[in-house]
Amino acid sequence: MKIDNQEFTVYYSPECPYVEYEVKELTEYAKENHITIHFIKIDSLEKAKNVPCIFNNWANFYKGQFISNTILNANSFKKLLN
């Protein structure tokens, strides 16, 4: 469960009603704090087949490694980076 990208990367799907809200919150937090974060929306069967991990609706990668499948908000993201 590895990816080439070394920056924080989130694979997500809009299954859960909170996901889009958290993507927006994390995007704003990252922008305010000059943090690069990549979001990859899984919105097709083809994309789902090519996700680099066991995937339900959210997967976090950092420094190329899978770190969790917990849906993050700004506070949990900050804790995870520290």
C-alpha positions in Angstrom: 0.0 0.0 0.0 2.4 2.6 -1.3 2.2 5.5 -3.8 4.9 7.5 -5.5 3.7 10.9 -4.3 5.5 11.9 -1.1 3.1 14.7 -0.1 -0.1 14.1 1.9 -2.6 12.4 -0.4 -6.2 11.5 0.2 -8.2 9.0 -1.9 -11.9 9.5 -1.2 -15.3 8.7 -2.5 -18.5 10.7 -1.9 -20.3 7.8 -0.3 -20.5 9.3 3.2 -22.3 12.6 3.5 -19.5 14.1 5.6 -16.7 13.4 3.0 -17.3 16.5 0.8 -17.5 18.7 3.9 -14.2 17.4 5.2 -12.5 17.7 1.8 -13.5 21.4 1.8 -12.4 21.9 5.5 -9.0 20.2 4.9 -8.4 22.2 1.6 -9.0 25.4 3.5 -6.8 24.4 6.4 -4.0 23.3 4.1 -4.2 26.5 2.1 -4.1 28.7 5.3 -1.1 26.8 6.6 0.8 26.4 3.4 0.5 22.7 3.4 0.3 20.7 0.1 -2.5 18.1 0.2 -3.7 16.2 -2.8 -7.3 14.8 -3.1 -8.1 12.1 -5.5 -11.8 11.5 -5.9 -12.8 7.9 -6.6 -16.0 8.4 -8.7 -15.9 5.5 -11.1 -15.5 1.8 -11.1 -12.2 2.1 -13.1 -10.7 4.5 -10.5 -11.9 2.2 -7.7 -10.1 -0.8 -9.2 -6.9 1.2 -9.4 -6.8 2.6 -5.8 -3.4 1.5 -4.3 -4.9 0.1 -1.0 -7.9 -1.6 0.5 -10.4 1.2 0.2 -13.8 1.9 1.7 -14.3 5.6 1.2 -11.2 7.4 2.5 -7.5 6.6 2.5 -4.6 8.7 3.8 -1.1 8.5 2.4 1.9 10.4 3.6 5.5 10.1 2.4 4.3 7.4 0.0 2.9 5.2 2.7 -0.6 4.3 3.7 -1.2 5.7 7.2 -5.0 5.4 7.8 -8.5 5.2 6.5 -9.9 7.6 9.0 -11.9 10.5 7.6 -10.0 13.6 8.7 -11.1 17.0 9.8 -8.7 19.9 10.3 -7.9 19.0 14.0 -7.3 15.4 13.3 -5.1 16.2 10.3 -3.0 18.5 12.4 -2.5 15.8 15.0 -1.7 13.2 12.4 1.1 15.4 10.9 2.7 16.0 14.3 
